[in-house]
Amino acid sequence: MVLKISDGAVPICSIDGCIAKGILKSSVDEEIPALYIGKDTAKGCCPGALTYLGFIKPPKFIKYIVSTGNEKFFGGKSEYLKANP
């Protein structure tokens, strides 16, 4: 099945690297156009979301992104969802 992207639609990660935040932003801001994601437009998206959506295999460093962070990955950024890796 081939899906057609709506005219004016933008890749979701152009709105926010976090797919969940992109969806939330689009639901509350009528200025944001329709969103889409695909293998060719996933650059810049959160690796966790890309894993859950089946675009990539789970990266080994994901445990740091969701917990304490690590300077080796994403400049030490963290979501602080867990107490430790």
Secondary structure, DSSP 8 states (H G I E B T S, - for coil): ------TT-EEGGGT-SSHHHHHHHHHH-TTS--EE--GGG-TTS-HHHHHHTTSS---TTHHHHTTT-BTTBGGG-----SS--
